[in-house]
Amino acid sequence: MMLLLAISAVIVVPNLPQNQSDEAKGEAQRFYQLVQLWTEQALLSGQTFGLRVNDNSYQLVRLTREDWVPVEKGRTVTEATMPEGIELDLQVTGFVAEEDRLFERTELFDDEMFAEEEEKPKPPQVVLMGNGEIIPFSLTFLANEKRLWQVEGNDVATFKITALNEGRE
């Protein structure tokens, strides 16, 4: 009887649907662990890494002599896509936002000057430097437009994870 109960529990438990709040918590915790790992990797290797964040994904990139390139997949995770319904909101301090520029880039240069140039990947918003410093940021994990979890990193690569809206569900 106990064996039958144990087997049915093993089959049923993994198939129970998680709510989006639990998924957001898991994704925030995963990101928190990864950004610490990537920062340590930058410090130990002396390389400069960057973090490119979109609405529902993030990717680790590395600075080469030529440009930013995606980090090859190895033993550690280098990119993640959020589950359905989970979104990301990145806030970065220390740089002038693209919309706050004094001049539009198109006004300063002739389009024909760059006609032969290949389209380059977008640069990262967060930089993890080989000296242990980073560009300060906060990454918020949302579900159904509710801000649930936030991972923050300061300029000396100290990270914290915070539950938002706790007890308001």
Contact map, one row per residue, 1 for C-alpha under 8 A:
1111100000000000000000000000000000000000000000000000000000000000000000000000000000000000000000000000000000000000000000000000000000000000000000000000000000000000000000000
1111110000000000000000000000000000000000000000000000000000000000000000000000000000000000000000000000000000000000000000000000000000000000000000000000000000000000000000000
1111111000000000000000000000000000000000000000000000000000000000000000000000000000000000000000000000000000000000000000000000000000000000000000000000000000000000000000000
1111111100000000000000000000000000000000000000000000000000000000000000000000000000000000000000000000000000000000000000000000000000000000000000000000000000000000000000000
1111111110000000000000000000000000000000000000000000000000000000000000000000000000000000000000000000000000000000000000000000000000000000000000000000000000000000000000000
0111111111000000000000000000000000000000000000000000000000000000000000000000000000000000000000000000000000000000000000000000000000000000000000000000000000000000000000000
0011111111100000000000000000000000000000000000000000000000000000000000000000000000000000000000000000000000000000000000000000000000000000000000000000000000000000000000000
0001111111110000000000000000000000000000000000000000000000000000000000000000000000000000000000000000000000000000000000000000000000000000000000000000000000000000000000000
0000111111111000000000000000000000000000000000000000000000000000000000000000000000000000000000000000000000000000000000000000000000000000000000000000000000000000000000000
0000011111111100000000000000000000000000000000000000000000000000000000000000000000000000000000000000000000000000000000000000000000000000000000000000000000000000000000000
0000001111111110000000000000000000000000000000000000000000000000000000000000000000000000000000000000000000000000000000000000000000000000000000000000000000000000000000000
0000000111111111000000000000000000000000000000000000000000000000000000000000000000000000000000000000000000000000000000000000000000000000000000000000000000000000000000000
0000000011111111000000000000000000000000000000000000000000000000000000000000000000000000000000000000000000000000000000000000000000000000000000000000000000000000000000000
0000000001111111000000000000000000000000000000000000000000000000000000000000000000000000000000000000000000000000000000000000000000000000000000000000000000000000000000000
0000000000111111100000000000000000000000000000000000000000000000000000000000000000000000000000000000000000000000000000000000000000000000000000000000000000000000000000000
0000000000011111110000000000000000000000000000000000000000000000000000000000000000000000000000000000000000000000000000000000000000000000000000000000000000000000000000000
0000000000000011111000000000000000000000000000000000000000000000000000000000000000000000000000000000000000000000000000000000000000000000000000000000000000000000000000000
0000000000000001111101100000000000000000000000000000000000000000000000000000000000000000000000000000000000000000000000000000000000000000000000000000000000000000000000000
0000000000000000111111100000000000000000000000000000000000000000000000000000000000000000000000000000000000000000000000000000000000000000000000000000000000000000000000000
0000000000000000011111110000000000000000000000000000000000000000000000000000000000001100000000000000000000000000000000000000000000000000000000100000000000000000000000000
0000000000000000001111111000000000000000000000000000000000000000000000000000000000000000000000000000000000000000000000000000000000000000000000100001000000000000000000000
0000000000000000011111111100000000000000000000000000000000000000000000000000000000000000000000000000000000000000000000000000000000000000000000000000000000000000000000000
0000000000000000011111111110000000000000000000000000000000000000000000000000000000100100000000000000000000000000000000000000000000000000000000000000000000000000000000000
0000000000000000000111111111000000000000000000000000000000000000000000000000000000000100000000000000000000000000000000000000000000000000000011100001100000000000000000000
0000000000000000000011111111100000000000000000000000000000000000000000000000000000000000000000000000000000000000000000000000000000000000000000000001100000000000000000000
0000000000000000000001111111110000000000000000000000000000000000000000000000000000000000000000000000000000000000000000000000000000000000000000000000000000000000000000000
0000000000000000000000111111111000000000000000000000000000000000000000000000000001000000000000000000000000000000000000000000000000000000000010000000000000000000000000000
0000000000000000000000011111111100000000000000000000000000000000000000000000000000000000000000000000000000000000000000000000000000000000000010000000111000000000100000000
0000000000000000000000001111111110000000000000000000000000000000000000000000000000000000000000000000000000000000000000000000000000000000000000000000000000000000100000000
0000000000000000000000000111111111000000000000000000000000000000000000000000000000000000000000000000000000000000000000000000000000000000000000000000000000000000000000000
0000000000000000000000000011111111100000000000000000000000000000000000000000000000000000000000000000000000000000000000000000000000000000000000000000001000000000000000000
0000000000000000000000000001111111110000000000000000000000000000000000000000000000000000000000000000000000000000000000000000000000000000000000000000001000000011100000000
0000000000000000000000000000111111111000000000000000000000000000000000000000000000000000000000000000000000000000000000000000000000000000000000000000000000000000000000000
0000000000000000000000000000011111111100000000000000000000000000000000000000100000000000000000000000000000000000000000000000000000000000000000000000000000000000000000000
0000000000000000000000000000001111111110000000000000000000000000000000000000000000000000000000000000000000000000000000000000000000000000000000000000000000000000000000000
0000000000000000000000000000000111111111000000000000000000000000000000000000000000000000000000000000000000000000000000000000000000000000000000000000000000001010000000000
0000000000000000000000000000000011111111100000000000000000000000000000000000000000000000000000000000000000000000000000000000000000000000000000000000000000000000000000000
0000000000000000000000000000000001111111110000001000000000000000000000000000000000000000000000000000000000000000000000000000000100000000000000000000000000000000000000000
0000000000000000000000000000000000111111111000000000000000000000000000000000000000000000000000000000000000000000000000000000000110010000000000000000000000001000000000000
0000000000000000000000000000000000011111111100000000000000000000000000000000000000000000000000000000000000000000000000000000000000010000000000000000000000000000000000000
0000000000000000000000000000000000001111111110000000000000000000000000000000000000000000000000000000000000000000000000000000000000000000000000000000000000000000000000000
0000000000000000000000000000000000000111111111111000000000000000000000000000000000000000000000000000000000000000000000000000000111110000000000000000000000000000000000000
0000000000000000000000000000000000000011111111100000000000000000000000000000000000000000000000000000000000000000000000000000000011110000000000000000000000000000000000000
0000000000000000000000000000000000000001111111000000000000000000000000000000000000000000000000000000000000000000000000000000000001000000000000000000000000000000000000000
0000000000000000000000000000000000000000111111100000000000000000000000000000000000000000000000000000000000000000000000000000000001000000000000000000000000000000000000000
0000000000000000000000000000000000000000011111110000000000000000000000000000000000000000000000000000000000000000000000000000000011100000000000000000000000000000000000000
0000000000000000000000000000000000000000011011111000000000000110000000000000000000000000000000000000000000000000000000000000000011000000000000000000000000000000000000000
0000000000000000000000000000000000000000010001111100000000000110000000000000000000000000000000000000000000000000000000000000001111000000000000000000000000000000000000000
0000000000000000000000000000000000000100010000111110000000011110000000000000000000000000000000000000000000000000000000000000001111000000000000000000000000000000000000000
0000000000000000000000000000000000000000000000011111000000011110000100000000000000000000000000000000000000000000000000000011111100000000000000000000000000000000000000000
0000000000000000000000000000000000000000000000001111100001111000000000000000000000000000000000000000000000000000000000000001111100000000000000000000000000000000000000000
0000000000000000000000000000000000000000000000000111110001111000000000000000000000000000000000000000000000000000000000000111110000000000000000000000000000000000000000000
0000000000000000000000000000000000000000000000000011111111100000000000000000000000000001010000000000000000000000000000000001100000000000000000000000000000000000000000000
0000000000000000000000000000000000000000000000000001111111000000000000000000000000000001000000000000000000000000000000000000000000000000000000000000000000000000000000000
0000000000000000000000000000000000000000000000000000111110000000000000000000000000000011100000000000000000000000000000000000000000000000000000000000000000000000000000000
0000000000000000000000000000000000000000000000000000111111000000000000000000000011000111000000000000000000000000000000000000000000000000000000000000000000000000000000000
0000000000000000000000000000000000000000000000000000111111100000000000000000001111000001000000000000000000000000000000000000000000000000000000000000000000000000000000000
0000000000000000000000000000000000000000000000000011110111110000000000000000001110000000000000000000000000000000000000000000000000000000000000000000000000000000000000000
0000000000000000000000000000000000000000000000000011100011111000000001000000011100000000000000000000000000000000000000000000000000000000000000000000000000000000000000000
0000000000000000000000000000000000000000000000001111000001111100000001100000011000000000000000000000000000000000000000000000000000000000000000000000000000000000000000000
0000000000000000000000000000000000000000000000001111000000111110000111100000000000000000000000000000000000000000000000000001000000000000000000000000000000000000000000000
0000000000000000000000000000000000000000000000111100000000011111000111100000000000000000000000000000000000000000000000000000000000000000000000000000000000000000000000000
0000000000000000000000000000000000000000000000111100000000001111111110000000000000000000000000000000000000000000000000000000000000000000000000000000000000000000000000000
0000000000000000000000000000000000000000000000000000000000000111111110000000000000000000000000000000000000000000000000000000000000000000000000000000000000000000000000000
0000000000000000000000000000000000000000000000000000000000000011111000000000000000000000000000000000000000000000000000000000000000000000000000000000000000000000000000000
0000000000000000000000000000000000000000000000000000000000000011111100000000000000000000000000000000000000000000000000000000000000000000000000000000000000000000000000000
0000000000000000000000000000000000000000000000000000000000000011111110000000000000000000000000000000000000000000000000000000000000000000000000000000000000000000000000000
0000000000000000000000000000000000000000000000000100000000001111011111000000000000000000000000000000000000000000000000001011000000000000000000000000000000000000000000000
0000000000000000000000000000000000000000000000000000000000001111001111100000000000000000000000000000000000000000000000001000000000000000000000000000000000000000000000000
0000000000000000000000000000000000000000000000000000000000111100000111110000000000000000000000000000000000000000000000000000000000000000000000000000000000000000000000000
0000000000000000000000000000000000000000000000000000000000011100000011111000010000000000000000000000000000000000000000000000000000000000000000000000000000000000000000000
0000000000000000000000000000000000000000000000000000000000000000000001111100010000000000000000000000000000000000000000000000000000000000000000000000000000000000000000000
0000000000000000000000000000000000000000000000000000000000000000000000111111110000000000000000000000000000000000000000000000000000000000000000000000000000000000000000000
0000000000000000000000000000000000000000000000000000000000000000000000011111100000000000000000000000000000000000000000000000000000000000000000000000000000000000000000000
0000000000000000000000000000000000000000000000000000000000000000000000001111100000000000000000000000000000000000000000000000000000000000000000000000000000000000000000000
0000000000000000000000000000000000000000000000000000000000000000000000001111110000000000000000000000000000000000000000000000000000000000000000000000000000000000000000000
0000000000000000000000000000000001000000000000000000000000000000000000001111111100000000000000000000000000000000000000000000000000000000000000000000000000000000000000000
0000000000000000000000000000000000000000000000000000000000110000000000111001111100000000000000000000000000000000000000000000000000000000000000000000000000000000000000000
0000000000000000000000000000000000000000000000000000000011110000000000000000111110000000000000000000000000000000000000000000000000000000000000000000000000000000000000000
0000000000000000000000000000000000000000000000000000000011100000000000000000111111000000000000000000000000000000000000000000000000000000000000000000000000000000000000000
0000000000000000000000000000000000000000000000000000000111000000000000000000001111100000000000000000000000000000000000000000000000000000000000000000000000000000000000000
0000000000000000000000000010000000000000000000000000000110000000000000000000000111111110000000000000000000000000000000000000000000000000000000000000000000000000000000000
0000000000000000000000100000000000000000000000000000000000000000000000000000000011111100000000000000000000000000000000000000000000000000000000000000000000000000000000000
0000000000000000000000000000000000000000000000000000000000000000000000000000000001111100000000000000000000000000000000000000000000000000000000000000000000000000000000000
0000000000000000000100000000000000000000000000000000000000000000000000000000000001111110000000000000000000000000000000000000000000000000000000110000000000000000000000000
0000000000000000000100110000000000000000000000000000000100000000000000000000000001111111000000000000000000000000000000000000000000000000000011110000000000000000000000000
0000000000000000000000000000000000000000000000000000001100000000000000000000000001001111100000000000000000000000000000000000000000000000000011100000000000000000000000000
0000000000000000000000000000000000000000000000000000111110000000000000000000000000000111110000000000000000000000000000000000000000000000001111000000000000000000000000000
0000000000000000000000000000000000000000000000000000001000000000000000000000000000000011111000000000000000000000000000000000000000000000001111000000000000000000000000000
0000000000000000000000000000000000000000000000000000100000000000000000000000000000000001111100000000000000000000000000000000000000000000111100000000000000000000000000000
0000000000000000000000000000000000000000000000000000000000000000000000000000000000000000111110000000000000000000000000000000000000000000111000000000000000000000000000000
0000000000000000000000000000000000000000000000000000000000000000000000000000000000000000011111100000000000000000000000000000110000000011110000000000000000000000000000000
0000000000000000000000000000000000000000000000000000000000000000000000000000000000000000001111100000000000000000000000000000000000000011100000000000000000000000000000000
0000000000000000000000000000000000000000000000000000000000000000000000000000000000000000000111110000000000000000000000000000000000000011000000000000000000000000000000000
0000000000000000000000000000000000000000000000000000000000000000000000000000000000000000000111111000000000000000000000000000000000000000000000000000000000000000000000000
0000000000000000000000000000000000000000000000000000000000000000000000000000000000000000000001111101100000000000000000000000000000000000000000000000000000000000000000000
0000000000000000000000000000000000000000000000000000000000000000000000000000000000000000000000111111100000000000000000000000000000000000000000000000000000000000000000000
0000000000000000000000000000000000000000000000000000000000000000000000000000000000000000000000011111100000000000000000000000000000000000000000000000000000000000000000000
0000000000000000000000000000000000000000000000000000000000000000000000000000000000000000000000001111100000000000000000000000000000000000000000000000000000000000000000000
0000000000000000000000000000000000000000000000000000000000000000000000000000000000000000000000011111110000000000000000000000000000000000000000000000000000000000000000000
0000000000000000000000000000000000000000000000000000000000000000000000000000000000000000000000011111111100000000000000000000000000000000000000000000000000000000000000000
0000000000000000000000000000000000000000000000000000000000000000000000000000000000000000000000000001111100000000000000000000000000000000000000000000000000000000000000000
0000000000000000000000000000000000000000000000000000000000000000000000000000000000000000000000000000111110110000000000000000000000000000000000000000000000000000000000000
0000000000000000000000000000000000000000000000000000000000000000000000000000000000000000000000000000111111110000000000000000000000000000000000000000000000000000000000000
0000000000000000000000000000000000000000000000000000000000000000000000000000000000000000000000000000001111111000000000000000000000000000000000000000000000000000000000000
0000000000000000000000000000000000000000000000000000000000000000000000000000000000000000000000000000000111111110000000000000000000000000000000000000000000000000000000000
0000000000000000000000000000000000000000000000000000000000000000000000000000000000000000000000000000001111111100000000000000000000000000000000000000000000000000000000000
0000000000000000000000000000000000000000000000000000000000000000000000000000000000000000000000000000001111111100000000000000000000000000000000000000000000000000000000000
0000000000000000000000000000000000000000000000000000000000000000000000000000000000000000000000000000000011111110100000000000000000000000000000000000000000000000000000000
0000000000000000000000000000000000000000000000000000000000000000000000000000000000000000000000000000000001111111110000000000000000000000000000000000000000000000000000000
0000000000000000000000000000000000000000000000000000000000000000000000000000000000000000000000000000000001001111111000000000000000000000000000000000000000000000000000000
0000000000000000000000000000000000000000000000000000000000000000000000000000000000000000000000000000000000000111111000000000000000000000000000000000000000000000000000000
0000000000000000000000000000000000000000000000000000000000000000000000000000000000000000000000000000000000001111111100000000000000000000000000000000000000000000000000000
0000000000000000000000000000000000000000000000000000000000000000000000000000000000000000000000000000000000000111111110000000000000000000000000000000000000000000000000000
0000000000000000000000000000000000000000000000000000000000000000000000000000000000000000000000000000000000000011111110000000000000000000000000000000000000000000000000000
0000000000000000000000000000000000000000000000000000000000000000000000000000000000000000000000000000000000000000111111000000000000000000000000000000000000000000000000000
0000000000000000000000000000000000000000000000000000000000000000000000000000000000000000000000000000000000000000011111100000000000000000000000000000000000000000000000000
0000000000000000000000000000000000000000000000000000000000000000000000000000000000000000000000000000000000000000000111110000000000000000000000000000000000000000000000000
0000000000000000000000000000000000000000000000000000000000000000000000000000000000000000000000000000000000000000000011111000000000000000000000000000000000000000000000000
0000000000000000000000000000000000000000000000000000000000000000000000000000000000000000000000000000000000000000000001111100000000000000000000000000000000000000000000000
0000000000000000000000000000000000000000000000000000000000000000000110000000000000000000000000000000000000000000000000111110000000000000000000000000000000000000000000000
0000000000000000000000000000000000000000000000000001000000000000000000000000000000000000000000000000000000000000000000011111000000000000000000000000000000000000000000000
0000000000000000000000000000000000000000000000000101000000000000000100000000000000000000000000000000000000000000000000001111100000000000000000000000000000000000000000000
0000000000000000000000000000000000000000000000000111100000001000000100000000000000000000000000000000000000000000000000000111111000000000000000000000000000000000000000000
0000000000000000000000000000000000000000000000000111100000000000000000000000000000000000000100000000000000000000000000000011111000000000000000000000000000000000000000000
0000000000000000000000000000000000000000000000000111000000000000000000000000000000000000000100000000000000000000000000000001111100000111100000000000000000000000000000000
0000000000000000000000000000000000000000000000011110000000000000000000000000000000000000000000000000000000000000000000000001111110000110000000000000000000000000000000000
0000000000000000000000000000000000000110010000011110000000000000000000000000000000000000000000000000000000000000000000000000011111011110000000000000000000000000000000000
0000000000000000000000000000000000000010011001111000000000000000000000000000000000000000000000000000000000000000000000000000001111111100000000000000000000000000000000000
0000000000000000000000000000000000000000011111111000000000000000000000000000000000000000000000000000000000000000000000000000000111111000000000000000000000000000000000000
0000000000000000000000000000000000000000011001000000000000000000000000000000000000000000000000000000000000000000000000000000000011111000000000000000000000000000000000000
0000000000000000000000000000000000000011011000000000000000000000000000000000000000000000000000000000000000000000000000000000000111111100000000000000000000011000000000000
0000000000000000000000000000000000000000000000000000000000000000000000000000000000000000000000000000000000000000000000000000000111111110000000000000000000111000000000000
0000000000000000000000000000000000000000000000000000000000000000000000000000000000000000000000000000000000000000000000000000011110011111000000000000000011111000000000000
0000000000000000000000000000000000000000000000000000000000000000000000000000000000000000000111000000000000000000000000000000011100001111100000000000000011100000000000000
0000000000000000000000000000000000000000000000000000000000000000000000000000000000000000000111000000000000000000000000000000010000000111110000000000000111100000000000000
0000000000000000000000000000000000000000000000000000000000000000000000000000000000000000011110000000000000000000000000000000010000000011111000000000000111000000000000000
0000000000000000000000000000000000000000000000000000000000000000000000000000000000000000011100000000000000000000000000000000000000000001111100000000011110000000000000000
0000000000000000000000000000000000000000000000000000000000000000000000000000000000000001111000000000000000000000000000000000000000000000111110000000011100000000000000000
0000000000000000000000000000000000000000000000000000000000000000000000000000000000000001110000000000000000000000000000000000000000000000011111000011111000000000000000000
0000000000000000000000010011000000000000000000000000000000000000000000000000000000000111100000000000000000000000000000000000000000000000001111100011110000000000000000000
0000000000000000000000010000000000000000000000000000000000000000000000000000000000000111100000000000000000000000000000000000000000000000000111111111100000000000000000000
0000000000000000000110010000000000000000000000000000000000000000000000000000000000001110000000000000000000000000000000000000000000000000000011111111000000000000000000000
0000000000000000000000000000000000000000000000000000000000000000000000000000000000001100000000000000000000000000000000000000000000000000000001111100000000000000000000000
0000000000000000000000000000000000000000000000000000000000000000000000000000000000000000000000000000000000000000000000000000000000000000000001111110000000000000000000000
0000000000000000000000000000000000000000000000000000000000000000000000000000000000000000000000000000000000000000000000000000000000000000000001111111000000000000000000000
0000000000000000000000000000000000000000000000000000000000000000000000000000000000000000000000000000000000000000000000000000000000000000000111101111110000000000000110000
0000000000000000000010011000000000000000000000000000000000000000000000000000000000000000000000000000000000000000000000000000000000000000000111100111110000000000001111000
0000000000000000000000011001000000000000000000000000000000000000000000000000000000000000000000000000000000000000000000000000000000000000000111000011111000000000111100000
0000000000000000000000000001000000000000000000000000000000000000000000000000000000000000000000000000000000000000000000000000000000000000011110000011111100000000111100000
0000000000000000000000000001001100000000000000000000000000000000000000000000000000000000000000000000000000000000000000000000000000000000011100000000111110000011110000000
0000000000000000000000000000000000000000000000000000000000000000000000000000000000000000000000000000000000000000000000000000000000000001111000000000011111000011100000000
0000000000000000000000000000000000000000000000000000000000000000000000000000000000000000000000000000000000000000000000000000000000000111110000000000001111101111000000000
0000000000000000000000000000000000000000000000000000000000000000000000000000000000000000000000000000000000000000000000000000000000000111100000000000000111111110000000000
0000000000000000000000000000000000000000000000000000000000000000000000000000000000000000000000000000000000000000000000000000000000001111000000000000000011111100000000000
0000000000000000000000000000000000000000000000000000000000000000000000000000000000000000000000000000000000000000000000000000000000011100000000000000000001111100000000000
0000000000000000000000000000000000010010000000000000000000000000000000000000000000000000000000000000000000000000000000000000000000011100000000000000000011111110000000000
0000000000000000000000000000000000000000000000000000000000000000000000000000000000000000000000000000000000000000000000000000000000000000000000000000000011111111000000000
0000000000000000000000000000000100010000000000000000000000000000000000000000000000000000000000000000000000000000000000000000000000000000000000000000001111001111100000000
0000000000000000000000000000000100000000000000000000000000000000000000000000000000000000000000000000000000000000000000000000000000000000000000000000001110000111110000000
0000000000000000000000000001100100000000000000000000000000000000000000000000000000000000000000000000000000000000000000000000000000000000000000000000111100000011111000000
0000000000000000000000000000000000000000000000000000000000000000000000000000000000000000000000000000000000000000000000000000000000000000000000000000111000000001111100000
0000000000000000000000000000000000000000000000000000000000000000000000000000000000000000000000000000000000000000000000000000000000000000000000000001110000000000111111000
0000000000000000000000000000000000000000000000000000000000000000000000000000000000000000000000000000000000000000000000000000000000000000000000000011110000000000011111000
0000000000000000000000000000000000000000000000000000000000000000000000000000000000000000000000000000000000000000000000000000000000000000000000000011000000000000001111111
0000000000000000000000000000000000000000000000000000000000000000000000000000000000000000000000000000000000000000000000000000000000000000000000000001000000000000001111111
0000000000000000000000000000000000000000000000000000000000000000000000000000000000000000000000000000000000000000000000000000000000000000000000000000000000000000000011111
0000000000000000000000000000000000000000000000000000000000000000000000000000000000000000000000000000000000000000000000000000000000000000000000000000000000000000000011111
0000000000000000000000000000000000000000000000000000000000000000000000000000000000000000000000000000000000000000000000000000000000000000000000000000000000000000000011111
